[in-house]
């Protein structure tokens, strides 16, 4: 965060006073001491600069903030639960306010008959899931940071997670949105309808736009029946090719009850122990796989899992298989998968990536990435894990522990570029689920110029003053023009 004097002094006094009149004393934080917790992202990799934190409680208050900021020529950077990894909420170099949705945290309606719920953007995912459980329901998006991630952030980044193989990305689970445009106009498609073909829905432009086109304030979401029956297995494979073959076999054998298929390299699982000494892999193998089956109906999932993985062992698709015999054992398996992510952060700075390729290209892409790191940056440690079921890999690289952080970041930028190049060479994406933010905005512009140009035209039309999350997705006002 910028020094306290410069951070506060850049705030137009008239804007702060007008916002306080509109939002009340709890709705405006304008001293560095009170809002420093908003500056950093979850991984502590990026720091934002802003002149105030605004905390509205309704769409009408958000609309008024947009009008006031337009009047004073101040940008708006929206922030949800601090779980982003691409600096989408960490603006620097421009006078901006940070707009936190944390007080917009009401679950307005849960409609079991319509299989939908309507919530404000600041509702925490875990809070929603808990409320839905009381109705025998659940939301289909599940991510590791669900204890802090907010619905508005999920929508604005089109978040993925571990259930995409079954339920799709966030976009596939949205029925309607309420969005505040840069001029303060409130546009809503929240009807609760599962089918509505009255022309294209303009509010869906906000999905994945990271607050650059408008601010998501409410969402109507699809919900699903609670799945009371699960079967979980921890599998060891010889490598990525075998894991991919195992995925194909499990798909054919278990089909619609396949809920998750996660892959982890032998080096990545070791980092879970940094979080808890008990988070130790139950087997030793080059590649670790976590498979989960689930169903609403009381079907023999355990028997299905045993048959499918028994056949996999006979076919040489797996080295070893441990099928959880209890919910507590299944939770221990998942603790390793979730713990390794936190372990990366605890170790310190590292290169993280979020790529996707067609499923058939996963083994060759993973091999190319490891070869690149071992030959070009031999002191760095490769870490591969991700959602194999939907082609999403997180290939990370750990620097030597004794390497100066500033030097590591310089080298890390070169490694990240090489990761993006290899993903692109394999006809893949350099951003599977984390979004573009600011860290990938330049790469987005340079590698997808046509898509970037269309987005820039849309932004220029809706936000000619480049007020909404400036520098995110479309990187400069000149480019938007």
Beta strands, then each sheet from edge to edge (+ up, - down):
strand 1: 28-29
strand 2: 52-54
strand 3: 75-79
strand 4: 96-100
strand 5: 107-111
strand 6: 116-120
strand 7: 137-138
strand 8: 174-181
strand 9: 186-188
strand 10: 214-222
strand 11: 224-225
strand 12: 229-237
strand 13: 258-265
strand 14: 287-295
strand 15: 320-323
strand 16: 350-351
strand 17: 355-356
strand 18: 381-387
strand 19: 392-398
sheet 1: 1+ 2- 4- 3-
sheet 2: 5+ 6- 10+ 8- 9+
sheet 3: 7+ 11-
sheet 4: 15+ 12- 14+ 13- 18+ 19- 16+
sheet 5: 15+ 12- 14+ 13- 18+ 19- 17+
end
